[in-house]
Every structure is written in C-alpha cells, then in structure tokens.
Amino acid sequence: MTDVYSRFTKYWLETGLCIKGVLKAWVYSAGDRDDIFQNIALTAWKNFSDFDQEKGSFKSWTLGIARIEYLKYLRTIKSGNNVFDSELADISSRAEEKENDSIQNMYWSIDKCMEKLTEDKKSLLKMKYYQKMSTSEITEALKLSEATVKERLYRMRKELRSCIERQLEQQ
C-alpha cells in the first residue's frame, strides 16, 4: 500500500498544477474550482489501480477525469451559467496535455481577452458569473430587457471564446 501511495503522490504532485490551471480556465469560482479539484484527486486515488502507464501518461489520465468532473459540474449549474462549454473544455484539455507551460499560455490568453472587454461587459460578467445573478436580476439592475441581457451574454461568451482561441493559436 505504501508503494502505491508513494507512486500516486509522486504523480499527483507532478500533475496537480496542470489540473489547477485547466480548472482556472474552465471555472471562474475559486470555491467551485477547489471542489472540482478535490473530486478529481479523490476519483484519481480511488481508481489509481486502473491507471495503466503503457496506455498513456498520468497527466492525460487525470485530465480525462478532470473533463468528466467538469461536465458533471456543468450539469449541476443553471443552463448558460458558464462562459466555457464542453467543446472548449475538449480543446483546452488537449492543449494542456502538451506541456505545463501551456497553462501559463491559457492564463495569459484569458487575461488578455478579459482586458479587451469594455467596462460594461466586465460589469455584466461580474454580475452573471461572480455575483451569480440571474438574468432577471441583471435585467432589473441594468434596466434592460431580458432578451437584450441574454443576447449580450451570448455575444460576450462568443467574443471571449474566439479571442482565447486566437490568442492560443498565436502562441
């Protein structure tokens, strides 16, 4: 058991930062990221006997677990309450498998794209994703129609997604 524990610990310490980076790109809420990270660690530990080094790296294996946990998370939150969808999660996880420095590229891309947003868009983002306000609450706060708020959120997510993809392609 000690040998198994030592192997798992060694692999996890080498991979944990990568997983945290991926989660930072996918999930805005630090609390939610921590919960998902713990679920990934627990699932990886419980299923460590299934890990086969000949089939792939531990990082790839745990990124697969991370993707599953992220998709579970998406199902538990309201529809449209996330900036990134499962398609972007796939793109992002494949990119992260290459090297740990890809995480820094992702952080940089998100930061650059967020900086490009107008103050109005940043404010809308904060209301929706940080303050977890419903669309109707945002509608009341901004004195806009619900259709307008939904359209602005949709366009902003699309703009961010495109910007991040362009930034990553340039690197």
Secondary structure, 3 states (H helix, E strand, C coil): CHHHHHHHHHHHHHHHHHHHHHHHHHCCCHHHHHHHHHHHHHHHHHCHHHCCCCCCCHHHHHHHHHHHHHHHHHHHCCCCCCCCCHHHHHHHHHHHHHCCHHHHHHHHHHHHHHHHCCHHHHHHHHHHHHCCCCHHHHHHHHCCCHHHHHHHHHHHHHHHHHHHHHHHHHC
